């Protein structure tokens, strides 16, 4: 499947909008070796604790989020990133509305 976003200059903040009471996502790259997904979380929204078999990187592009990794809470804001190690339980909880880029590398 052709990536319709390829070969363009994209404003990542405009790729996805906030929706009241919801988490919205848009995959911008999906390959066997990994994915890149942009998320928008309304205030009070989050992702429940889970694990992934590979490292995951979240780059916060708007707002603030608390990222919990194996019970340790890290607050991240726009311009910062957090690496979530493979096989460690992690969750996200919005502090404010926030947007992030999730990079999963399957290796």
N, C-alpha and C positions, 0 to 999 in steps of 0.2 A: 504494500500500500504506500502510495506516495505521500510524503509529508508536505502538506499545503503551506506550512509556515517556513519551510526551508528557503534559504537564499534571500531573506528579508531582514531589514533592521526592525526589530520589534520592541515596543515599550512594554516591558514585562508587567508593569503595574496596570496596564490597560488590557492585558490578555484575559483577565477574569474580574468579575465584579462581586461585591458583597451581596448576600441575600439574608434578610432578617431571619434569625433563628436557625441558620443553616451553615453547613460546610459545603463549599463548592470546589470542584476540581476540574482541571483541564490538562490532559496529557499533551505535551508538546514534542516528545520524542519517545518512541517505544521500539527498542531493538532487543535481540536476544541477549546482548551483553549489559543492558541496563535501560532505565527509564528516567525521564525528566518530567515532573508534573508540577503545575502551579496550583496552589490552594488559596482560597479565601475563607477565613473563619469569622463568623460574627462573634461579638463579645459574648462570653460565657460558653462558647462551643469548644470542642476538643476532640481528640482521638483517645479512646480507651487503651489501657495497657495491652501491649502485644509484643511479640518478638518477630524478627526477620532473620533469615539465614545469611544475610549479607549486611555490610556496613551501609548506613543511610546517612546522608548529609542534608540538613535543612538550612537553607539560607533565608533569613528573614528579610523581607523587602518592604514591609509596612507594619507598623504597630509593635506589640509586645506579646510574648508567649512564655509560659513556664513549661520547660521540657524536663520530664522526670526520667532518669536513666538509672535503673537498679536502685530506686529509692532516693536518689540524689536529685535535687531540683536545681535547674539552671535557668535563670531568666535571660532571655535573648530579645534584642530589639532590632529594628531596621538597620541593616548594614552588617549584622553579625550572623555567624553560622555556628551550628552545633553538629558534631559528628556523633551518631548513635551507633555504637559497636554492634556487630553481628551477635545474635543469640542472647542479647541482654534485654530484659523487659524495659519498655519505654512507653511514654504517653505524652500527650500535649494538651495544654489547657490555656485558652486565650486569656490574657490579662486585659487587653483591649481588642478591638477588631484587628486582625492581622492577616498578612499575606506572606506566603513562603514558597520557595522553590524546593521541591524534594528531588534529590538525586539518588537513585539506587543503582549501584554497580554490581552486577551479578558475577562476581569473580572471587 
